[in-house]
Amino acid sequence: MQYLLIDTHQRPLGTLKSDKTFAVGDTFESSAQSYTVIGLNWFNQRPQTQSLTVIPTRLVARAAN
């Protein structure tokens, strides 16, 4: 499923493709950032369009190759 990631000011942060069903309080990593889900947004007019309201929790350190 494709999720639209939005911040608390309703600004888009990007997208996430995941088979996981998210709940408030879940955390995940996308790119070099870790996020916590604080809201679930389901649109009745477009059931395939779902978004997660998230807050960044920490930068994820990646090893340089």
PyMOL CGO cylinders between C-alpha atoms (Angstrom):
from pymol import cmd
from pymol.cgo import CYLINDER

trace = [
    CYLINDER, 0.00, 0.00, 0.00, 1.20, 3.52, -0.76, 0.3, 1, 1, 1, 1, 1, 1,
    CYLINDER, 1.20, 3.52, -0.76, 0.93, 6.07, 2.06, 0.3, 1, 1, 1, 1, 1, 1,
    CYLINDER, 0.93, 6.07, 2.06, 1.27, 9.82, 1.85, 0.3, 1, 1, 1, 1, 1, 1,
    CYLINDER, 1.27, 9.82, 1.85, 3.35, 11.12, 4.77, 0.3, 1, 1, 1, 1, 1, 1,
    CYLINDER, 3.35, 11.12, 4.77, 2.24, 14.48, 6.14, 0.3, 1, 1, 1, 1, 1, 1,
    CYLINDER, 2.24, 14.48, 6.14, 3.45, 16.59, 9.05, 0.3, 1, 1, 1, 1, 1, 1,
    CYLINDER, 3.45, 16.59, 9.05, 1.33, 18.20, 11.77, 0.3, 1, 1, 1, 1, 1, 1,
    CYLINDER, 1.33, 18.20, 11.77, 0.83, 21.29, 9.56, 0.3, 1, 1, 1, 1, 1, 1,
    CYLINDER, 0.83, 21.29, 9.56, -0.66, 19.12, 6.77, 0.3, 1, 1, 1, 1, 1, 1,
    CYLINDER, -0.66, 19.12, 6.77, 2.45, 19.54, 4.58, 0.3, 1, 1, 1, 1, 1, 1,
    CYLINDER, 2.45, 19.54, 4.58, 3.45, 16.54, 2.49, 0.3, 1, 1, 1, 1, 1, 1,
    CYLINDER, 3.45, 16.54, 2.49, 6.76, 14.94, 3.47, 0.3, 1, 1, 1, 1, 1, 1,
    CYLINDER, 6.76, 14.94, 3.47, 6.85, 12.17, 0.89, 0.3, 1, 1, 1, 1, 1, 1,
    CYLINDER, 6.85, 12.17, 0.89, 5.45, 8.71, 0.34, 0.3, 1, 1, 1, 1, 1, 1,
    CYLINDER, 5.45, 8.71, 0.34, 5.98, 5.31, 1.85, 0.3, 1, 1, 1, 1, 1, 1,
    CYLINDER, 5.98, 5.31, 1.85, 5.25, 1.97, 0.24, 0.3, 1, 1, 1, 1, 1, 1,
    CYLINDER, 5.25, 1.97, 0.24, 4.60, -0.72, 2.83, 0.3, 1, 1, 1, 1, 1, 1,
    CYLINDER, 4.60, -0.72, 2.83, 2.44, -3.81, 3.33, 0.3, 1, 1, 1, 1, 1, 1,
    CYLINDER, 2.44, -3.81, 3.33, 2.23, -3.06, 7.05, 0.3, 1, 1, 1, 1, 1, 1,
    CYLINDER, 2.23, -3.06, 7.05, -0.95, -1.73, 8.62, 0.3, 1, 1, 1, 1, 1, 1,
    CYLINDER, -0.95, -1.73, 8.62, 0.01, 1.23, 10.80, 0.3, 1, 1, 1, 1, 1, 1,
    CYLINDER, 0.01, 1.23, 10.80, -1.44, 2.36, 14.12, 0.3, 1, 1, 1, 1, 1, 1,
    CYLINDER, -1.44, 2.36, 14.12, -0.86, 5.49, 16.18, 0.3, 1, 1, 1, 1, 1, 1,
    CYLINDER, -0.86, 5.49, 16.18, 2.44, 5.14, 18.01, 0.3, 1, 1, 1, 1, 1, 1,
    CYLINDER, 2.44, 5.14, 18.01, 4.12, 2.93, 15.38, 0.3, 1, 1, 1, 1, 1, 1,
    CYLINDER, 4.12, 2.93, 15.38, 7.58, 3.93, 14.23, 0.3, 1, 1, 1, 1, 1, 1,
    CYLINDER, 7.58, 3.93, 14.23, 9.28, 3.31, 10.90, 0.3, 1, 1, 1, 1, 1, 1,
    CYLINDER, 9.28, 3.31, 10.90, 12.26, 4.44, 8.84, 0.3, 1, 1, 1, 1, 1, 1,
    CYLINDER, 12.26, 4.44, 8.84, 12.00, 6.14, 5.48, 0.3, 1, 1, 1, 1, 1, 1,
    CYLINDER, 12.00, 6.14, 5.48, 15.08, 7.43, 3.68, 0.3, 1, 1, 1, 1, 1, 1,
    CYLINDER, 15.08, 7.43, 3.68, 17.47, 8.65, 6.39, 0.3, 1, 1, 1, 1, 1, 1,
    CYLINDER, 17.47, 8.65, 6.39, 14.73, 9.60, 8.86, 0.3, 1, 1, 1, 1, 1, 1,
    CYLINDER, 14.73, 9.60, 8.86, 12.78, 7.76, 11.53, 0.3, 1, 1, 1, 1, 1, 1,
    CYLINDER, 12.78, 7.76, 11.53, 9.13, 8.71, 12.09, 0.3, 1, 1, 1, 1, 1, 1,
    CYLINDER, 9.13, 8.71, 12.09, 6.40, 8.10, 14.66, 0.3, 1, 1, 1, 1, 1, 1,
    CYLINDER, 6.40, 8.10, 14.66, 2.79, 7.87, 13.48, 0.3, 1, 1, 1, 1, 1, 1,
    CYLINDER, 2.79, 7.87, 13.48, 0.52, 10.29, 15.35, 0.3, 1, 1, 1, 1, 1, 1,
    CYLINDER, 0.52, 10.29, 15.35, -2.54, 10.17, 13.10, 0.3, 1, 1, 1, 1, 1, 1,
    CYLINDER, -2.54, 10.17, 13.10, -4.25, 7.98, 10.49, 0.3, 1, 1, 1, 1, 1, 1,
    CYLINDER, -4.25, 7.98, 10.49, -6.14, 9.67, 7.66, 0.3, 1, 1, 1, 1, 1, 1,
    CYLINDER, -6.14, 9.67, 7.66, -8.50, 7.62, 5.53, 0.3, 1, 1, 1, 1, 1, 1,
    CYLINDER, -8.50, 7.62, 5.53, -10.38, 9.33, 2.71, 0.3, 1, 1, 1, 1, 1, 1,
    CYLINDER, -10.38, 9.33, 2.71, -13.88, 8.02, 1.98, 0.3, 1, 1, 1, 1, 1, 1,
    CYLINDER, -13.88, 8.02, 1.98, -13.92, 9.51, -1.54, 0.3, 1, 1, 1, 1, 1, 1,
    CYLINDER, -13.92, 9.51, -1.54, -10.60, 7.84, -2.40, 0.3, 1, 1, 1, 1, 1, 1,
    CYLINDER, -10.60, 7.84, -2.40, -10.15, 4.63, -0.39, 0.3, 1, 1, 1, 1, 1, 1,
    CYLINDER, -10.15, 4.63, -0.39, -6.83, 3.92, -2.15, 0.3, 1, 1, 1, 1, 1, 1,
    CYLINDER, -6.83, 3.92, -2.15, -5.46, 7.26, -0.87, 0.3, 1, 1, 1, 1, 1, 1,
    CYLINDER, -5.46, 7.26, -0.87, -4.36, 6.96, 2.72, 0.3, 1, 1, 1, 1, 1, 1,
    CYLINDER, -4.36, 6.96, 2.72, -2.05, 9.21, 4.65, 0.3, 1, 1, 1, 1, 1, 1,
    CYLINDER, -2.05, 9.21, 4.65, -0.18, 9.09, 7.90, 0.3, 1, 1, 1, 1, 1, 1,
    CYLINDER, -0.18, 9.09, 7.90, 0.42, 12.15, 10.06, 0.3, 1, 1, 1, 1, 1, 1,
    CYLINDER, 0.42, 12.15, 10.06, 3.94, 11.70, 11.37, 0.3, 1, 1, 1, 1, 1, 1,
    CYLINDER, 3.94, 11.70, 11.37, 6.57, 13.44, 13.44, 0.3, 1, 1, 1, 1, 1, 1,
    CYLINDER, 6.57, 13.44, 13.44, 10.29, 12.90, 12.87, 0.3, 1, 1, 1, 1, 1, 1,
    CYLINDER, 10.29, 12.90, 12.87, 11.92, 11.11, 15.78, 0.3, 1, 1, 1, 1, 1, 1,
    CYLINDER, 11.92, 11.11, 15.78, 15.59, 10.84, 14.81, 0.3, 1, 1, 1, 1, 1, 1,
    CYLINDER, 15.59, 10.84, 14.81, 18.03, 10.76, 11.93, 0.3, 1, 1, 1, 1, 1, 1,
    CYLINDER, 18.03, 10.76, 11.93, 19.19, 7.29, 11.01, 0.3, 1, 1, 1, 1, 1, 1,
    CYLINDER, 19.19, 7.29, 11.01, 22.94, 6.91, 10.59, 0.3, 1, 1, 1, 1, 1, 1,
    CYLINDER, 22.94, 6.91, 10.59, 23.88, 5.05, 7.44, 0.3, 1, 1, 1, 1, 1, 1,
    CYLINDER, 23.88, 5.05, 7.44, 27.26, 3.40, 6.91, 0.3, 1, 1, 1, 1, 1, 1,
    CYLINDER, 27.26, 3.40, 6.91, 29.21, 4.87, 4.00, 0.3, 1, 1, 1, 1, 1, 1,
    CYLINDER, 29.21, 4.87, 4.00, 30.23, 2.36, 1.34, 0.3, 1, 1, 1, 1, 1, 1,
]
cmd.load_cgo(trace, "trace")
